[in-house]
Amino acid sequence: MSETKAESKSKNPKKANLSDHSSIKHLLDESVSEIVKSRGYVENTRLSNLKLLIGAIVIIIALFAQFYNKKFPENRDFLIGCIASYPFYMVCFILDSGKYIIVNGILQVVSYTKEKNAILFTHPPVGAFSTGLVVSSKLPRFSDLYTLTVASADPKSISANKPVEFTKSVTQWFTKDGVLVEGLFWKEVDGLINDYAREPKKSK
């Protein structure tokens, strides 16, 4: 099976723009997710679905503003309010009763409190006495140091292990043409997951 993986990797090399910080991080994060899921962890999409729902609400609000029953300039104040609040996802509905309903910063709150640097949330493997994972990564701008962290999705659980992480230079995983050396990167990430599995369970 590992030979099949190696063959598929060589046929379809993954490539990043080495002058683009976002391109490098995106490719590494994508590869990490692939490796984690190959270990039997199924992605938990609950948070992603919540963000999609909030995004849909924002679109509905935008449509409401577009087709508001008053025309310019009568709706000027309403449009100014929506435009001014857009960067914060803060919008207002003007109801017939004249009341205002304000929905503000929900996506930012979700990202700050729940998502943070996480790139993948998972369910526990089927039949395993363990929790799901939260896999996080950091690659600061103007830095070549990539930090990958594997932690429990439920740190208070008795079956949660202690977080593990590594910080390494991305230069060791790419060729000069920007092709990811998948075998080497796979080994590093797989080793980190093994380290997490070996960490002693938390005692109450």
Secondary structure, DSSP 4 states (H G I P E B T S, - for coil): -HHHHHHHHHHS--B--TT-HHHHHHHHHHHHHHHHHHTTPPB--HHHHHHHHHHHHHHHHHHHHHT-SS-TTTTHHHHHHHHHHGGGT-EEEE-TTS-EEEE-SHHHHHIIIIITTEEEEBPPPTT-SS--EEEEEE--TT--EEEEEEEESSTTSTTPBPPEEEEEEGGGGB-TTSBB-HHHHHHHHHHHHHHHHHSPBPP-
